[in-house]
Amino acid sequence: MKKFVNKVDEILSESLTGFGNAHSDIIKVNLSPDYISRKLKPTNDKVSLISGGGSGHEPLHGGFVGHGMLDAACPGQVFSAPTPDQMEAASNEVFNGKGILFIVKNYSGDIMNFEMGADMISHDNKTIIVNDDVAVEDSTFTTGRRGVAGTMIVEKTVGSLAETGASLGECKVFGDHVNNMTGSMGVAFSSCTVPAAGKPTFELSGDEMEFGVGIHGEPGRKREKIKSANELTKEIIDTILEDLKPEKNQEVLLHVNGFGGTPLMELYLLFNSAQKLLENCNIKVSRSIVGNYTTSLEMAGGSFTITKLDQNITTHWDSKVHTSALRWKM
């Protein structure tokens, strides 16, 4: 196993310490229980957004803690759900008068532990379950569709709404709406190696790819020989569009996400292929983001996410955000 590691059982605490020191102007890190929170608490009463999940998907979720997105993130061990005491401690740290909104990817362990955490706190709380993956209906770790790269889009748009002082109920309804307007699907050329395991999660031969792979290396809908970028892009985009059923002249946000081991040069090539396909379908790409935002350690591959835009989603996507991994001013 070729990784930058001192002791495998200390990799998360050392990484979190480094992350906190590198971005000490934006966030602070608490260890035991582990959580990341904003350095400066918002001055206005607002709904506090908390997300989290297994580590190994960075910058999701800790990289999105800051103004306009999350108030806290709870990182579990690599590809393992955070524990309820993390959610309890994070909630007590960031509660700001209007309740707690948990944003949870649809994985059985995450849902179970976040539910337990929600039961442990006295603050009003609600939960958004993100299930944007159109590849498979049931997987190793889920009942129903998985939550993948669309999670970042939910966190950004709902985070913006929360900054306006919206109620807990309003944030919950809007988050569910954004989730329903979003579809994702990915493809992998290689597996990844969980440090504690020390070997790849699965094996692919040099000329194979896994269609619809999950962000933990879970199997997708099929395994086949590598196709050209245009061919695999068409297959994935067609699958997402079949699910979302956009109308003609629909404006969309197109997100091309890398899994950690694919160069940006190739991700922008994929964006070019997808944009051409969407334009041929009379779908306008009016917002876009390309890069490694929901990764799977060093896995080679990537995913496409399409979000159908309306005025509210567009407004809250465009609004100011300042986190370690995502920042712009509007």
Sequence and secondary structure as in RCSB ss.txt:
>XXXX:A:sequence
MKKFVNKVDEILSESLTGFGNAHSDIIKVNLSPDYISRKLKPTNDKVSLISGGGSGHEPLHGGFVGHGMLDAACP
GQVFSAPTPDQMEAASNEVFNGKGILFIVKNYSGDIMNFEMGADMISHDNKTIIVNDDVAVEDSTFTTGRRGVAG
TMIVEKTVGSLAETGASLGECKVFGDHVNNMTGSMGVAFSSCTVPAAGKPTFELSGDEMEFGVGIHGEPGRKREK
IKSANELTKEIIDTILEDLKPEKNQEVLLHVNGFGGTPLMELYLLFNSAQKLLENCNIKVSRSIVGNYTTSLEMA
GGSFTITKLDQNITTHWDSKVHTSALRWKM
>XXXX:A:secstr
     S GGGHHHHHHHHHHHHTTTTEEEETTTTEEEESS  SS EEEEEEEEEESSTTTTGGGBEETSBSEEEE
EEETS   HHHHHHHHHHH  EEEEEEEEES HHHHHHHHHHHHH  S EEEEEE  B S SSBTTBSS    TH
HHHHHHHHHHHHHTT  HHHHHHHHHHHHHTEEEEEEESS  B TTT SBSS   TTEEEET  TTS   SEEEE
   HHHHHHHHHHHHHHHH   TT EEEEEEEE BSS HHHHHHHHHHHHHHHHHTT EEEEEEEE SS  TTB 
EEEEEEEE  HHHHHHHHS EEESS EE  
